[in-house]
Amino acid sequence: MSTDNPIKALEIISREAQQLKTTPEYNTGRRFLEMKKYFPFHLLKYALMIKKRKSMKAKVDALSKTTPDDDYYASPEPVSDKKGIVYTCITSGYDDPCEPLLTNPCLDYKMFTENSAVEKDSVWQVEPISEELVAKKGNFANRYFKFNSHDLFGRDYDYAIYIDGCVRIISDVTGLYRTAREAPTGIAIHRHYLRDCAYKEAQWCVLNNKGNPEKILELIQRFKDEGFPEGFGLCECPVIVIDLKSENAKRIMDEWWHEFSEVSPQVGRDQITLPYIIWKLGYSLDDVGNLGSSIYKNPKFLKITYHNS
């Protein structure tokens, strides 16, 4: 494939790099390097770890779906007549700041963090987090910024793009605004690449000890009691595009924040609660703009799969 569009060319290279990570050769090499760390004195420990992984994989596979290898998102043309902001929040050194590979003058880039050790020539405009938020446990501070884009940016911008600290922007992302603006909810998110049900996601979190398992089980029982259906759909939330002029989007984000911070604050897993909020407010998942079946297959982003802590 050839193109005279430099942005498209960049995305082709990004897509090809993503595909390399799914090849048998890549995965065999990764496993070999991992084994070398245990050789020769800890091979038994390594063998037991592999056995445990296989057992867990069988349980996880029962909750999972597959998506076609060639299924990736192609966004509309870039937007130049609206002002947007890309923002992130990194606390406690959990991630290293990911500098965008490509920037756009129609976008501002803001990072909320208590860490001042950001490169001087960074694209990110650093905003300090208040001591009150820093003192909160877990991911509370991150989620505050993630869910409250309307209050933070609604007066100054047309749209906001939240990204997790582990996500790097590879290409132009302004066109994602169109996907959010054209959706009835005013929001656009990736679909989850492995699961399509909040109940299955809850089971996965319990199996992997993510969040508070006891509170997660209480949460999904409440969902069942209220009639929230199985198989409603599931989103993956490291990237969220919000139309800041949409009242529907504001209502969803406000309800999501209320559920996370007030109703079920000890659960700690926002991906479980979002489908419930969408359903509760009378929408289907089709009413949410679709950024693609997997962020790992979207050539506009690179998601780092490890953290510092």
Backbone torsions as a table, in degrees:
resi	resn	phi	psi	omega
1	MET	NA	135.0	177.0
2	SER	-127.2	157.8	-179.3
3	THR	-157.7	151.4	175.0
4	ASP	-100.6	8.7	178.2
5	ASN	-96.6	112.8	-175.6
6	PRO	-62.7	-34.0	178.6
7	ILE	-67.0	-43.5	177.5
8	LYS	-62.6	-40.2	178.3
9	ALA	-61.1	-41.0	178.6
10	LEU	-61.8	-41.0	-179.3
11	GLU	-70.3	-32.5	176.2
12	ILE	-63.7	-44.7	177.9
13	ILE	-62.4	-43.1	179.2
14	SER	-62.0	-42.9	-179.9
15	ARG	-64.5	-42.1	179.4
16	GLU	-64.0	-38.0	177.4
17	ALA	-65.0	-38.8	177.3
18	GLN	-63.4	-41.4	-178.4
19	GLN	-65.8	-32.6	178.7
20	LEU	-60.2	-33.8	-177.7
21	LYS	-72.0	-8.4	178.6
22	THR	-100.6	0.4	-176.0
23	THR	-78.4	151.3	176.8
24	PRO	-59.6	-36.0	-179.0
25	GLU	-63.2	-43.1	180.0
26	TYR	-62.9	-47.4	-176.7
27	ASN	-68.6	-35.6	176.5
28	THR	-64.4	-44.2	178.1
29	GLY	-62.6	-40.5	179.0
30	ARG	-62.0	-43.3	179.2
31	ARG	-66.6	-36.7	178.8
32	PHE	-63.9	-45.3	179.3
33	LEU	-63.6	-36.4	177.8
34	GLU	-65.8	-41.8	180.0
35	MET	-63.5	-35.6	-179.2
36	LYS	-59.2	-31.4	-179.7
37	LYS	-64.7	-27.9	-176.6
38	TYR	-95.6	-10.2	-172.9
39	PHE	-84.3	137.8	-2.7
40	PRO	-101.2	-7.8	-165.9
41	PHE	-83.7	-16.9	-175.3
42	HIS	-122.5	31.5	-178.5
43	LEU	-66.4	-33.4	178.0
44	LEU	-64.5	-43.1	177.3
45	LYS	-60.8	-40.4	178.5
46	TYR	-63.7	-44.1	180.0
47	ALA	-62.2	-40.5	178.6
48	LEU	-66.8	-37.0	178.0
49	MET	-64.8	-42.6	178.9
50	ILE	-63.3	-41.0	178.3
51	LYS	-61.8	-43.1	179.0
52	LYS	-64.4	-40.3	178.9
53	ARG	-61.2	-43.3	-179.1
54	LYS	-63.5	-40.2	177.7
55	SER	-63.7	-43.5	178.5
56	MET	-66.6	-39.5	-179.7
57	LYS	-60.4	-39.7	179.2
58	ALA	-62.0	-39.7	179.3
59	LYS	-69.8	-41.8	-178.9
60	VAL	-68.7	-40.2	180.0
61	ASP	-59.4	-32.2	179.0
62	ALA	-66.5	-19.7	-179.9
63	LEU	-99.1	-3.3	-166.3
64	SER	-109.8	164.3	174.2
65	LYS	-122.5	176.2	175.4
66	THR	-123.4	150.7	175.4
67	THR	-120.1	147.3	-179.2
68	PRO	-58.4	145.1	-178.6
69	ASP	-61.7	-29.1	-176.3
70	ASP	-95.8	13.4	-176.8
71	ASP	-89.7	102.2	177.6
72	TYR	-141.3	166.8	-171.8
73	TYR	-93.2	131.9	173.1
74	ALA	-114.9	109.4	-173.1
75	SER	-79.2	161.0	174.9
76	PRO	-61.9	176.4	-179.9
77	GLU	-62.2	151.8	178.7
78	PRO	-56.0	153.5	179.6
79	VAL	-106.3	130.5	-177.7
80	SER	-121.6	-5.2	-175.8
81	ASP	-106.7	11.2	178.3
82	LYS	-130.1	149.9	179.8
83	LYS	-99.8	125.6	-179.0
84	GLY	-126.6	169.0	176.4
85	ILE	-134.3	135.8	169.4
86	VAL	-103.0	131.5	-178.3
87	TYR	-143.1	157.8	179.1
88	THR	-146.6	170.1	177.4
89	CYS	-141.6	122.1	178.5
90	ILE	-123.9	124.2	-179.7
91	THR	-124.3	151.0	174.8
92	SER	57.2	26.0	178.7
93	GLY	64.0	24.0	-175.6
94	TYR	-61.5	-38.5	176.6
95	ASP	-129.7	156.7	169.2
96	ASP	-86.8	138.7	179.4
97	PRO	-56.5	133.6	178.7
98	CYS	-101.3	111.5	179.3
99	GLU	-71.3	130.1	175.2
100	PRO	-58.1	136.2	178.5
101	LEU	-74.7	-33.8	179.3
102	LEU	-130.4	129.8	177.8
103	THR	-111.7	167.5	-179.0
104	ASN	-136.9	131.9	-178.3
105	PRO	-64.3	-14.7	177.6
106	CYS	-81.0	-3.1	-177.2
107	LEU	-120.4	142.3	165.4
108	ASP	-100.5	155.7	-176.5
109	TYR	-127.6	118.5	-173.9
110	LYS	-129.9	135.2	177.6
111	MET	-120.7	124.6	174.2
112	PHE	-93.6	123.4	-177.6
113	THR	-161.9	156.4	172.4
114	GLU	-95.6	0.1	-178.4
115	ASN	-96.2	120.3	-178.5
116	SER	-89.0	-1.9	-175.1
117	ALA	-84.8	51.4	175.6
118	VAL	-98.2	142.0	-177.5
119	GLU	-53.1	140.3	-176.7
120	LYS	-62.6	-32.1	-179.8
121	ASP	-95.1	19.4	-178.4
122	SER	-64.9	146.4	173.2
123	VAL	-66.5	-29.3	-173.9
124	TRP	-73.3	130.8	169.4
125	GLN	-87.3	115.7	-173.2
126	VAL	-84.3	131.0	175.7
127	GLU	-119.5	122.9	-178.5
128	PRO	-69.8	146.8	176.8
129	ILE	-90.4	140.7	-178.8
130	SER	-63.8	151.9	179.3
131	GLU	-60.2	-33.0	179.9
132	GLU	-62.2	-43.4	179.2
133	LEU	-72.9	-38.6	179.1
134	VAL	-59.7	-35.2	-177.0
135	ALA	-71.2	-19.0	179.1
136	LYS	-66.8	147.1	-177.3
137	LYS	-82.1	159.8	172.1
138	GLY	63.8	-138.0	-174.1
139	ASN	-99.9	21.3	-175.3
140	PHE	-59.1	-47.3	-177.3
141	ALA	-62.4	-44.9	178.5
142	ASN	-58.6	-46.0	-177.3
143	ARG	-68.5	-30.5	176.1
144	TYR	-57.9	-48.5	-179.4
145	PHE	-71.8	-36.5	-179.1
146	LYS	-60.6	-39.8	-172.7
147	PHE	-93.7	-14.3	-169.6
148	ASN	-112.6	39.9	-177.2
149	SER	-63.5	-35.4	-178.9
150	HIS	-63.3	-43.9	-180.0
151	ASP	-70.2	-33.0	-177.1
152	LEU	-78.3	-38.4	-168.1
153	PHE	-129.6	-2.9	-171.0
154	GLY	-58.8	-29.9	-177.5
155	ARG	-81.0	-22.9	-170.8
156	ASP	-110.2	-13.9	-173.3
157	TYR	-135.1	158.4	175.6
158	ASP	-86.1	-33.2	-179.2
159	TYR	-151.8	159.8	179.4
160	ALA	-130.6	144.7	175.0
161	ILE	-122.6	107.8	175.5
162	TYR	-84.8	136.5	171.8
163	ILE	-132.7	142.8	173.3
164	ASP	-63.5	158.5	179.8
165	GLY	-63.7	-19.4	-178.7
166	CYS	-92.2	9.9	-177.9
167	VAL	-108.6	129.8	176.5
168	ARG	-109.4	133.2	177.1
169	ILE	-80.5	126.3	-176.8
170	ILE	-102.3	-32.8	-171.4
171	SER	-136.0	-174.7	178.2
172	ASP	-68.6	129.8	-176.6
173	VAL	-114.1	4.3	-176.4
174	THR	-64.4	-30.7	-179.9
175	GLY	-64.8	-17.8	178.5
176	LEU	-63.3	-25.6	178.2
177	TYR	-58.7	-38.3	179.7
178	ARG	-60.2	-39.9	-179.3
179	THR	-63.3	-39.9	178.0
180	ALA	-70.9	-44.7	-176.8
181	ARG	-61.9	-36.2	-176.8
182	GLU	-82.8	-8.9	179.1
183	ALA	-84.5	142.1	178.6
184	PRO	-56.5	-29.3	-179.3
185	THR	-83.9	-16.3	-175.8
186	GLY	74.6	16.9	-176.9
187	ILE	-132.1	146.3	174.5
188	ALA	-133.1	133.9	-176.1
189	ILE	-146.6	155.2	171.8
190	HIS	-70.4	146.2	168.3
191	ARG	-76.6	153.5	-179.9
192	HIS	-69.9	135.4	-172.7
193	TYR	-80.7	-11.2	-178.6
194	LEU	-122.9	-27.9	-176.0
195	ARG	-131.0	154.9	-179.1
196	ASP	-129.4	26.7	-175.5
197	CYS	-152.3	131.5	180.0
198	ALA	-64.8	-32.5	179.2
199	TYR	-67.3	-38.8	176.5
200	LYS	-67.9	-38.1	176.8
201	GLU	-62.2	-39.7	177.8
202	ALA	-63.4	-42.7	177.6
203	GLN	-61.4	-41.1	178.7
204	TRP	-62.2	-42.8	-179.8
205	CYS	-63.1	-40.4	178.9
206	VAL	-65.4	-44.9	179.1
207	LEU	-59.3	-38.3	-174.9
208	ASN	-99.4	8.9	177.4
209	ASN	56.2	43.4	176.6
210	LYS	-97.9	130.9	-175.8
211	GLY	73.2	-155.5	179.7
212	ASN	-105.5	101.3	-174.2
213	PRO	-53.6	-42.7	-178.5
214	GLU	-62.7	-44.2	-179.7
215	LYS	-70.7	-32.1	176.8
216	ILE	-63.3	-43.0	179.3
217	LEU	-64.5	-38.2	176.2
218	GLU	-64.7	-39.3	-179.1
219	LEU	-63.0	-49.5	-175.9
220	ILE	-70.7	-25.0	174.0
221	GLN	-67.2	-39.2	175.8
222	ARG	-62.8	-42.3	177.5
223	PHE	-57.7	-45.0	179.6
224	LYS	-62.5	-43.3	-179.5
225	ASP	-62.0	-31.1	-179.9
226	GLU	-86.2	-5.8	177.1
227	GLY	92.4	11.1	177.8
228	PHE	-62.6	124.1	-171.3
229	PRO	-78.3	152.5	170.3
230	GLU	-72.8	154.4	176.9
231	GLY	67.3	23.2	-179.0
232	PHE	-68.4	-27.4	-176.5
233	GLY	124.1	162.8	-177.0
234	LEU	-147.8	139.7	178.5
235	CYS	-108.9	157.7	173.2
236	GLU	-111.9	126.4	-160.8
237	CYS	-112.2	26.9	175.0
238	PRO	-74.5	-14.5	175.3
239	VAL	-133.5	126.8	177.4
240	ILE	-133.3	126.1	177.2
241	VAL	-105.5	126.5	-174.4
242	ILE	-125.0	126.3	171.7
243	ASP	-78.6	107.9	-174.0
244	LEU	-73.0	-8.0	176.1
245	LYS	-95.2	-0.8	-177.6
246	SER	-92.7	119.9	175.5
247	GLU	-69.2	-31.0	177.4
248	ASN	-63.5	-43.0	178.7
249	ALA	-63.1	-42.7	179.5
250	LYS	-61.2	-42.2	-178.8
251	ARG	-64.2	-42.7	179.8
252	ILE	-63.9	-47.4	-178.0
253	MET	-65.1	-37.9	177.0
254	ASP	-64.0	-44.0	179.5
255	GLU	-65.7	-39.3	179.1
256	TRP	-62.9	-44.9	178.5
257	TRP	-63.6	-41.5	179.2
258	HIS	-62.1	-43.5	178.7
259	GLU	-62.1	-44.4	-176.3
260	PHE	-69.5	-43.4	-169.9
261	SER	-93.7	-26.9	-173.9
262	GLU	-114.6	-46.3	-173.7
263	VAL	-80.3	-45.7	-177.2
264	SER	-134.2	59.4	-173.1
265	PRO	-67.8	-19.0	-176.4
266	GLN	-91.2	-2.8	-179.1
267	VAL	-73.2	-51.2	174.0
268	GLY	78.6	10.6	-177.4
269	ARG	-129.3	98.1	-173.1
270	ASP	-73.6	-23.3	-178.8
271	GLN	-67.1	-25.4	178.2
272	ILE	-71.8	-37.6	-172.0
273	THR	-84.7	-24.4	-176.7
274	LEU	-59.7	-49.2	178.9
275	PRO	-58.1	-37.4	177.5
276	TYR	-61.9	-43.1	179.5
277	ILE	-64.1	-43.3	178.9
278	ILE	-59.5	-45.0	178.6
279	TRP	-65.7	-44.1	-178.0
280	LYS	-59.1	-34.4	-178.4
281	LEU	-89.7	7.0	171.7
282	GLY	90.8	15.8	179.6
283	TYR	-105.0	163.9	167.3
284	SER	-106.1	169.3	179.5
285	LEU	-66.9	-24.5	176.8
286	ASP	-65.9	-17.5	177.8
287	ASP	-80.5	-6.1	176.5
288	VAL	-98.1	128.2	179.1
289	GLY	-55.9	137.4	-173.7
290	ASN	-102.0	114.2	177.1
291	LEU	-86.0	0.9	179.2
292	GLY	128.9	168.5	-175.4
293	SER	-78.8	-10.5	-179.0
294	SER	-167.0	132.8	175.3
295	ILE	-65.3	-25.4	179.7
296	TYR	-70.6	-13.6	179.4
297	LYS	-112.0	6.9	178.3
298	ASN	-93.0	113.0	-174.9
299	PRO	-69.4	-4.3	177.7
300	LYS	-81.6	-11.3	-175.1
301	PHE	-136.0	154.6	168.5
302	LEU	-125.3	118.8	179.5
303	LYS	-99.6	118.3	177.7
304	ILE	-75.7	132.3	-172.1
305	THR	-96.8	9.9	177.2
306	TYR	-131.5	160.1	178.8
307	HIS	-126.4	167.7	179.5
308	ASN	-78.5	-18.5	-178.5
309	SER	-148.3	NA	NA
